[in-house]
Amino acid sequence: MCGVTAAIAVIDGKWKTALLWLLESGPQRPGALRRQLPGLSEKVLTQALREMESDGLVHREVHDTLPLKTLYSLTVFGRELSEALGPVSDWGHRRLSRLTDVQSAS
């Protein structure tokens, strides 16, 4: 399998890259993540976070308080992936700018 394909397999889906980006700033509760991503359902958030945890990208920490407090944070592996995606993000911004320029010229 190609390395790029293997990397894309763990971030495949509509929300995983956005979740990586949000978790770069530090641990977050699921409710806070949902509020920052309008349109993301609780079910899809839970599924994405479980997949990311299974892939070793995020760490789930449950505090034994009432009510239960769950925090998600990036693992070292997740941070490495996030850093590796930086140049891809830069390329994407250049592409968006280019598309805007083309539309403005039309």
C-alpha positions, 0 to 999 in steps of 0.5 A, spaced: 500 500 500 502 507 498 504 511 504 499 516 502 493 512 501 495 509 508 495 516 511 489 518 507 485 512 510 485 514 517 483 521 516 478 519 511 471 522 512 468 529 512 470 531 520 476 527 521 481 533 519 477 538 522 477 534 529 484 534 528 485 541 527 480 543 533 484 538 538 491 541 536 489 547 541 488 542 547 484 537 550 476 538 548 470 535 551 465 532 545 460 537 546 465 543 545 467 539 539 460 539 536 459 546 538 464 548 533 462 544 528 455 545 526 452 540 522 456 534 526 451 530 529 453 526 536 452 519 533 457 521 527 462 525 532 462 519 537 464 514 531 469 519 528 472 519 535 472 512 536 475 511 529 481 516 531 482 513 538 482 506 534 487 509 529 492 512 535 490 519 533 486 521 539 486 519 547 480 519 551 480 520 558 474 519 562 474 523 569 470 519 574 465 525 576 458 526 576 456 528 571 462 524 567 467 528 564 470 526 558 476 529 554 479 528 548 486 530 546 491 528 540 496 523 541 504 524 539 502 520 533 496 524 532 500 531 533 505 528 527 499 527 523 497 534 524 504 537 523 504 532 516 498 535 514 500 542 514 503 543 507 497 540 505 493 545 508 497 550 505 496 547 498 489 547 499 489 555 501 493 556 495 488 552 491 482 556 494 485 563 492 487 560 485 479 558 484 477 565 487 482 569 482 479 565 476 472 566 478 473 574 479 476 574 472 470 571 469 
